Amino acid sequence: MDTSQQVEMGKLFFEDGIPGFSHLQFFQLMQEEGNPFFLIQSTEEIDVGFWVIDPFAFFPDYSFELSEVAREALRVMEDSQIGVFSIVSIRENNKATVNLKAPIVVNMTNRMGRQVILQEDTYSIRQPLFEQCVVDQK
């Protein structure tokens, strides 16, 4: 019996939408209890949603500087709480990749979100989420 529950963590507003879905601005952030994956679900089109992770939980060395343009768009103040999420995609052979190049940044204080494309070439848009296990057969 599945006893996990989906917990709504709040509504989000994307002033410019999300790339590819610029006509959608209102989303909900949800998470199943005990699950490292979050769901950013459109409240305008129920079929549009994105599985995301907290990239810092999976990639401890992940870091970037939020540009002044993004800070202004999100109306970030000195005491604003910031959340960062990376979109997860399932590729061929059921391999999960994560977009570290364009994180979704959320000002948790005012619930404004924006997908930010990092200018550095450090991160990939298709970073493997889980390293492949290699079994050494001798």
N, C-alpha and C positions, 0 to 999 in steps of 0.2 A: 504494500500500500504506500503510495507517494504522499508523504506528509508535508512536503515543502510547499511554501506559499510564495506567490509573487508579491513583493512589497513595492508599492509605489513610493519613489523617493522624491517626487515632486515634478512639477511642470517646468518645461524649458521653452524659451522663446529665442528663435534664430531670426534676427532681423533680416538677414540676406538669404535665408533658407540654408540648405546644405547643397554643395555642388551636385548638379544633376537633379535636384529637387528644389530649385529656387522659389517655386510657388508655394512651398510648405513652410510655415513658420512656427507652428505649435506642436510640441512633442511632450511626451512623458518619459521620465527616467524610471526604470523599474529593475528590480533584481530579485532573483529567487534566493531565499534564505540559504546561507552556506555555499553559495555558488559564486565563483569569481567572475562570471559573465554578467553584464548588464544589458538591458534592452532600451534603446532610444526609439520609441514608437510614436509615429505621427498620430495626432488626434484629429487631423483633417482627412487623412486617407489611411484607413486601418491596415491596408496591405503594405504600407511603407514603414519599415523598421530596420534598425541596424543593431547587430550584436556587437558589443564593445567590451573592452577590458580596461582596467587601470594599468597603463603600460609600466608603471614603476613597480608593480607587484611581480611582473614577469621579466622585466629588463631593469635590474637595479641601477645600472650605469646610465640609463636614459636621462637626458637633460637637454634643455634648450632655453633660450631667452625669448620671452614673449615680446614681439615688436611693439613699438609705441602706437602704431596704427591699430593693432589688435587690442591693445590695452584701452585705447579710446573707444573703439567700437563696442567693447564689452563693458565700458564704463567702470573700469577697475579703479578702485580707490585703495589707499594704503592698507585699510583693514579688511578688504574683500577676501573672501575664501574662494580659492580657485580649484576646480576639478579638471582633470585631464583624462580623456578617454581615447582609445585607438580602435578603429573599426576592424573587425575580424571578418575574413572571407574564407570560404571553404573552396579549395581548388580541386584539380583533378586528383584522383586517388584519395579523396577525403583529407587532404593535407590542409591544415589551417594556417593562414598567413595573417599578419597584422600590419596595418598601415602606420608606421612610425613617422613617416615623412609629413603626414597631414593630420595631426591630432585634432580632436574636437576639444576645445577649451571652453569651460563653463564658469562663469562668475556665479558661484553658488549663492552669493549674497543677494543678487537681483535676478537670478535664474536666466540670464542671457547667455546664449551659446554661439559659437562660431567655429567652423573648421578652418584651421590655420595651416597654410602650406609653409613649411620651414625652408629657408633659403640655403641652409647648409646641405652639403651632399653626404652627410654622415649617416643618414637613415634611409631605409628602403620602404617603398610602398608595399612590398611583398616579403616582409621579414617572416621566416618560419616561426610560428608560435611555439611549437614543441620541436626539440631536436629529435631527429630520427634515431631510434635505438638500433644499434648494430650488435648483432649477436655473433660472437666469435665462436665458430664451430671448428674444433680441432680434432 
